[in-house]
């Protein structure tokens, strides 16, 4: 509801006031009296001035702090206070005192000022930090007894959990007692919650013990890290102790080294490594400290994957829903059934249910073909929505593919800036070298990398390298040629992020 203050003279303040104008303003003053915005003396004084007013402008100045209608409950800064709102403000101050937000002396000072307050702007300043009124700011509430008691309870629990040392308890308890605002208490408690507990320290200690048993840590390093874990205050302190035990940068464990030796021996027995190469790589693997250092030893020993078989429903899924090559690797058994196998099962069942009446009762052919496809189409759309919802963020995976391609190009050809875009099935690779020319084989290498990537759909590859611009239209013949040269395009779910070459 749009509320305006005062009686409007319509922009004609210089005109002489009529009895109707005076009557309208007297009615407005009467409403203000009834609502407690004006006391009896104030109402009488303004009413006398209404009768003696000569112009419409004279009338206007008598109501600039009064709403122009009855029942206005908005707390407008320039408006005079309703009697009910003054009483409400007094109750808010009294309740805040009972809650321990205001001391008795502060309450008395605010209550005395409230009795003299005229406008809502004055009332709002007196109610700062107090809940229960329309403009109360939850982020700037004064802390009450219940708030401090709750904070003290959390502090005591933090001491029990080992997040706070007992020697710190008196200092933090005093800080809680001095906290003026609820937000101050929340900030203090957030700092306590960010500390690590004894249980978290014990979990890290167990991880370090497991790493020691696996050969990732020696006796000295184990003792140093466990000692640091016992003294750690924050989660970041604990993370630094185990960050080299997971991921690509993790330290090699004893099972890793056993697998590495077995895989290298297998490659030697298969004829992929001669004895001298085997000895050289085994020595390099023995000297390697992390997974990242050992991984290059297996870059050319990975068994070429078999092309994944794609049936009619697989192709339909890739065409209608999303390409299977961008689905994440399943980490749980049920993820192997969702979303693609479930979509195939539901779609096949729907097709059979749609075709059965036609085969069983040919007389229904017209009805089935004419209208039976409508619910079937709705079900297919619903299945597609379920499949896409279960696929996760496909866009993020596509962007990750582009980043990997860019990194591979720049790693293999230092000094060349590469920019890769993928729009509408066209992959555009822009190559630029500040000094000299683009290496002769780089456009072909870019085509090979894009062909072997998981960019879908892929209909055209454009290589922009100055005078060596190349466009490869992926028709049937060109696809067969690239498949023969570089092998099939990757298909199936993405490999697990934590998979290592020797697994």
N, C-alpha and C positions, 0 to 999 in steps of 0.2 A: 504494500500500500504506500503510495507516494504521499508524504506528509509535508505540508508547507507551514511556515510560521506566519502569524499576523493576518490582518485583514487587508485585502488588496484594493488599492484605489484605481486599479486598471490603468495606471500610468497617467491618471488625470488628477494629480494631487492638488493642482491649483484651483480646481472647480469648487464651488461652494457646496457644502455637505447638505444633504436632504434629511428629512425625518426618517426615511427608510434606511439611509446609511447609518444614522445614529442607532436605530433599532437593531440593525444587524450587529453592530459592534457591541451594544449592550447585551445582546444574546450571547455573544462570544465571551464577554466578561462574566456572565452568569454561569456559563459552563466551567470556566476556569475556577470560579468560586466553589462550585459543587465538587470539583475534582481536587480541591485543596491546593491549587496553584496560587490562589490569592486568598488572604484572610479577609475578614469583614472590613477592616479599616482600609486595606489596599483596594478592595473592590469599590468601596464608597468613594475613595479619592479619584479613582479612574472614571467612575460613572459620572461624577461632577464635571470632570474635564470633558467627557463626551458631550454633555449638554451645552457646554460653553464653546465647543469647537466650531470654527467657522468654515474650514475647508476640509476636503477629503484627506489631504495630507496631514492635517491636525489629528484626524481620527487614526490614521495609520500608525503613528508613533506610539499610540496607547496599547498596541497589541503585538509589538515586534517579538516578544518573548513568549507568546502563547500560540498553541496549535490552532489551526483554522477549523477544527472540527472536534466533536466529542469522541471520547474513547481512545485517544491516541496513547499507545503504551511504549513507543520507541523512546529510547533515552537520547534525545537530541541535545547536543552540547549547549546550544543557546536557549533552549526552552526552560521555562520555570518548572520546578519539580512538582509532580502529583503528590498528594498527601499519602496515598498508598505506597508510592515508591520511596518516600522519605522513611516511612515505617519499615519498609523492607530493608533499606540500607541500615537502619538502626539494628534490625535483627541480625543482619550479616556481621556487623561489628561485634554484637554480643556473642554470636556463635563462634566467631574467630577467636574471641577471648577465651571461651570455654575450651576450644580445641588447642589452646596454647600458642596460637599464631600471633596474638597480640598480648603484650603485657598490660596490666591493669592501668598503668599511667598512660600508655599510648592509646588505649581504648577511650579513656576519659577525654583525652585531648581531641581525638577524632570525633567523638560523640558531641562534644561542645561545639566544634566547628560545623558539624552536620546540622545542628539546630539553627545556625545562622546562614547556611548555604542557600543560595537562591536558584542557581541553574544546575543542570545535570553535569556540566563540566566540573563544577566544584565538587559534586558528589562523587564523581569518578575518581578524582584525585584522592579523596578521603577513603575510598574503598580499594586502593591499590594493594595488591597482594592478598586480597580477601576473596574467597569463593562465594558462590550463591547468588550473584547478580548477573544480568545479561552480558556485560562486557568483561567478565572475569577472564584473565589471561592464564591459562593452565600452566604456561611456561614461567610465569612470574608469581606464583603463589608463595606466600610466606610458609615456612615449615612449621608444622604443628607437633603436638606431643606424640600423636600416633605415628607421624612420619619419622620422628627421631627414634621412637621405640622400635619401629620396623627396621630402621637402619642399624640400630644397636644389635638387634637379633641377627641380621645378616653378618655383622662384624664378628659376633661371637661364633657363628657357624664357620666363617672364614678362618678363624683361629683354630677351630676344631679340624677343618680340612687341610690345614697347613698352608693356606694362602697368605696368612698374616702371622708373623712371628709374635709370640706372647709379649716380647718387649715393645712391640709397636702398638699394642692394643691401647694403652693409656693415651698415646698421642692421637690416634685416630678417633678414640672416644671423645676427646676434647674437641677435635675438628667437627665431629657430628653435633656436639652441643653448641658450637659457635655458628654453625651453618644457618644462614638467614632464610634462604629460599629452598623450596623443594628441589629445584634444578641443581642447587649446590650439593644437596644430598645425593641426587642421582649421579652427578659427576664423580663424587667421592666413591660411591658404591661401584660405579663402572670401572674405576681404576682398580678397586679391590677384585672385582670379578675377572679382570684381565690377567690377574696373577694365576699362576699354576698351583694346583693342589698336590698333596702328597700322592694321591692316586695317579695323577698324570706323571709325576716324577717316577713312580714305580713302573708305570707302563713303558716309559722311555728306557728305564734301567733294564727291563725285560728284553726290549728290542736290542739294546746294546749287548746283553748277555747272549742273545741268539746270534747276533752278528759275530761275536767272539767265537762261539762254538762253530760257526760256519767258516771261520778263517778270514773274515773281513777285517777283524781288528786283532792286534797282538795284545799281549798282557799289559804293556805300558799304556797303549792307547785306550784300552778298555778301562783301566783304573782312572785315567785322566778324565775321560768322558763321564763316567759314572759319578765322579766327584763333582764335576760341573753340573750334572743333572740334579744332584742333591741341593746345590746352591742356586739353581735357576729360579728366577722370579717371574718371568713372562713366558708366554707360549713361543715367542720368537727365540728366546734363549734355548728352549728345548728343541725347536726345529733345526737350529744350526747343528745340533749334535747328531742328527740322523739324516740330514738332507743328502749326504753322500752314500746312504745305504739303500736308496730306492731310485728308480728312474734310470735314464741313460748315463748319468754321472755316478751311479752307485759303485761302490768298491766290489771287486770280484770276490765271491764267496767260494768255499771249497767245492760245493757241487757245481758251480759255474766252471771252475778250472777242470774238474773231471769231465764235464760235458765237452768242453773245448778240446781237450786231449782226445776224447773219443771221436769227435767229429773230424778232427784233423787226420786221425788214423784211418777213419772211414774214407775220407777223400783220397788218402794215399793208396789204400787198397783198391779203390775204384779207378785209379789211374789219373785222377784229376790233379794230383801233386806227385812230382817225382821225389825220391828220397831226400835230395838236397833242399828242395822247397819245403818239404815236410819238416825237416830239422830246423830250418830258418824260421818258419812260422811258429813252431812249437816254442823256440827260444823267445820269440817276440811275445807270444801269449803268456809265457812264464813271467816276463818282465812287465806285462801290462798290469796296471793297478785298477782301472775302472772298466766298465762295460763299453764306454765310448772308445777307449783305447784298443780294445780287443775286437770290436765290431768290424773294422776294415779288413781284418784277416780272413773274413768269411764273405766279403763282398762278391767274389767270383765263384764261390762254392755253393751258393744257394741253388737247390734243385729247381729247374724251370717248372712253374706251375702248369698243370693241365688246364686247357680251356674249359671253362664251366659250361655245362650243357644248358641250353635255354629252350624250354618247351613253349607251346603256344600261349599258355597262361602266363609264363614268365615274360614273354615279349609284350603281352597285353598289359601286364602290371607296369612294366617299364615305360610303356607308351602313355598309359592313362593316368597312373598314380605318381610314381617317381622311380628313378633308376636305381636298381638294386646295388649298383656299385658304390652308392653313397650311404648305404645303411651301415650303422656301427656294428662292430663285432659283438656277438652275444656274450655277456658275462655270467648269465644265469641260464639254467636249462629252459625255463619258460620263454626266454627271449628268442630261442631258436624257432619257436612256433609263431612269433609275432614280430612284424606285421604281415610279411609276405605269405608264409604258408597258411595263416588263418584267412587272409584275403582270398587265396586260391581255393581253399576248401569252401568258404561261404559262397563264392562266386559260382563254383561248379554246382553246389547244391541248389542255388537259385536258378541256374540254367536248366537243371534237370526238373525242378519243380515247375518251371515255366513250360517246358517241352512235353512233360508227361501227359497233361490233359489232351493235347493235340494228337499225340500218338495213340492214346487209349480211346479217345472219343473224337474221331475225325470230324464229327458233326460240329464240334466246337472250334474248328479251325479259324473261322472268321472272327469269332469273339476273342480268341486267344491272340491272334495277330493284330486285331483292330484295337483292343484295349488292354490286353493282358501285359503288354510291355511297359505300361505306365508304372505299376507297383514294382516291377522288376528293375526299371531304371532308377526309381527312388531308392531301392535297396542297394544297387550298385554304387550310387552316389554316397550312401551312408557308409558302406564298406570302405570306400576310398577315403572318406573323412577319418574313419578310425585308423586306417593304415598310415595316413600322413601324420596324424596326431601321435602315433607311436614311433615315428621315424626320428623324432628329435629335430634339431636345428640343421636342416640340410644346407641352408645358405652359408652357415658358418663353416661347414666341411668343404663346401665349394671354394670359399675364400682361402681356406687352409691349403687346398690343392694349388691355387694360384701362387700363394706365398712359397710353397715348396718348389714349384717350377722356377720361379724367379731366383730363388736361392741356388738351385742346381745350375742354372745357366751362368750366374755370376761366379759361382765357385769353380766351374770348369773353364771359364774364360775371364780371368781377372782383367779389370780395366774396361770392361764393356758393361754399360748400364742397360738393364732389361726391364721392360714394362709389359705386363701381360693382362689382357682383358678378355672376358668371355661374355658375349651378348648374343642372344638369338641363335645359338648354335655355332657362332663364329668365334674362334680363338685368334686373337690378334697379338702377335709378339713384336714389340718395337725394340730394336737394338740400336744403341748409340755409343760411339767411342769418341772421346774428346780429342784424342791425338791418334793419328794413323787411321787405318781402315779396319772394318770388321773382318775377323779371320774368315778365310774362305769356307771352312767347313762348318761355321757356326749356324747359318740358316738351316742346313740339313740336320744338325744336331738339335735345333729347336723343334723341327718337325718331329723328330724321333721322340723327344721328351714329351711333347704335347700328345702324340699318338699313344704313348704308354702311360698317360696320366688318366685320372678319373674325372676329366671334364666331360660332362654329359648335359645336353646333347651336343654332339660334335659333327657339324656338317661341312665346315670349311676352316682351313688353317691359313692365316695371313701372316707372312713374315716381312716386316718393314725394316730393311737394312740399307737404306740409301739406294744406290743403283741396283742392288741385288734383291729388290722386292720380289717376293714369291707368294703366289696364291695356290693352294692345293684344295681343289673341290673334291670332297670325299664321296664320289659316286661309287658304284659297285666295283668298277675296274680299279680305281685308285685305292679303295679299301683292300682289295685282294693283293695289290702290289705292296702296300705298307704292311699288311699282315704277313706276307712272305718275307719281307726284309727285317721287320722288327718284332714279329710275333703278334699274337692276339692282344686286343685291348684288355686291361684288367676288368674283371667282372666278379660278382659276388660281394659279400660283405667286406668292409674295411678290416684290415688286420688289427689285432689288439695293440694298443700303444706301448705296452710294456713288454712286447715280444722281442726276444733277442735272436740273432741269426743262428745260434747253435742249438736252439730249442727244437 
